[in-house]
Amino acid sequence: MIAHNTLVVLLGCAALGVAAGAVGCFALLRGRALLADAMGHAALPGVVGAALIGAWFGTDPRALPPLLIGGAIAGALGLWAVQALAATGRIRQDAAIGVVLASFYALGVVGLSVVQAMPAGAQAGLSHFILGQAATMRTEDAWAAGLLAMFCVVATVALFPRFRALCFDAEFAALQGLNIRVTDAALMGLILLVCIAGLPAVGLVLVVALLVLPAATARLLNQRLPGMLAASCAIGGVSGVLGALISAGHEGWPTGAAVVLVGTAFFVAALLVRRA
């Protein structure tokens, strides 16, 4: 029998995988995977800052909601920084992503060492946000991440027609009255939410892989978007469950690495099937 806490973690990882699969489809088609990577790394100083504030005010620095809020704010600032640098016309977007990713991540690592040296934050376990460790999540933390992931799924389904138009023919959609800037901002917001929801389970280093691998695998197996979306959600959910099970059964194994390896196995299998 599976223990209650383990079952909750599995359900949370499954919800995260489904959300990543849904949002990842449009992130892949829109070419936003590297931006997701930048936002994931940029979230670290926000998580650290939230822990420092919690320790300063005498609250639990391990409480997940404040940490996720701090990560979301920092991730949004990282996205704004990338867009601001690229808007200058002197720096290409890939270079801007590299600058922001490295700078924010370095700031977070420095802050992490400060938090771990504090008596109130010594046991905060913030290092798990780098590679993920779902086994250390508390029940309420898993529920919070799972609910956030499910919100992303519902929003993606509701915005499906707009995202489809944005990804396949943005110019024609604009002529038909679609607000491209607002729709693209909504997609980036959902990508950010998935990245933040995935921090406790897969970590900031590998969360972008959870967005890309299910979508890329589904793209190999489907020619139409509805089928690709359904397959990506299924692959993401199964990868989350199997990765969490592997991590829980092998003490010390990072959850993020286990989930990504399972997703990679699915991708390789799909690639072999496609080439056969």
Secondary structure, 3 states (H helix, E strand, C coil): CCCHHHHHHHHHHHHHHHHHHHHHHHHHHHCCHHHHHHHHHHHHHHHHHHHHHHHHCCCCCCCHHHHHHHHHHHHHHHHHHHHHHHHCCCCCHHHHHHHHHHHHHHHHHHHHHHHHHCCCCCCCCCCHHHHCCHHHCCHHHHHHHHHHHHHHHHHHHHCHHHHHHHHHCHHHHHHCCCCHHHHHHHHHHHHHHHHHHHHHHHHHHHHHHHHHHHHHHHHHHCCCHHHHHHHHHHHHHHHHHHHHHHHHHCCCCCHHHHHHHHHHHHHHHHHHHHHC
